[in-house]
Amino acid sequence: MALPSRRLQWLAQAVLIAGCVGLDPGWLLGGFTLALVLMAGLKLLEARDRTGRRLVALLQLVGCGLLAAQQPDLLPSLVQLLAAVLCSCWCLASAPWAPGSTAPAPVPAPA
């Protein structure tokens, strides 16, 4: 059973927030990562169309990479892997070539 795309992104956001628990917000990169993850959540709240949700997926992937740079241990790595897989699944599920996609067909280049 497939999750709806919005729930999939909220699940990825929850995993990212759980990954931010071990960050030191006093450190510059830790504070930036925490702010980026929170801003991705706020953007997800107000995203109404596919382009907004694609931007959220990109922000979540960047946040996942920043978490990976700061927490190299095994458990945080597994959490980051789960978040990256969830974000990537949403990106692939919302692609124009995906089955059931409502995105408009690409316009061919003029000859």
Secondary structure, 3 states (H helix, E strand, C coil): CCCCHHHHHHHHHHHHHHHHHHCCCCCHHHHHHHHHHHHHHHHHHHCCCHHHHHHHHHHHHHHHHHHHHHCCCHHHHHHHHHHHHHHHHHHHHCCCCCCCCCCCCCCCCCC
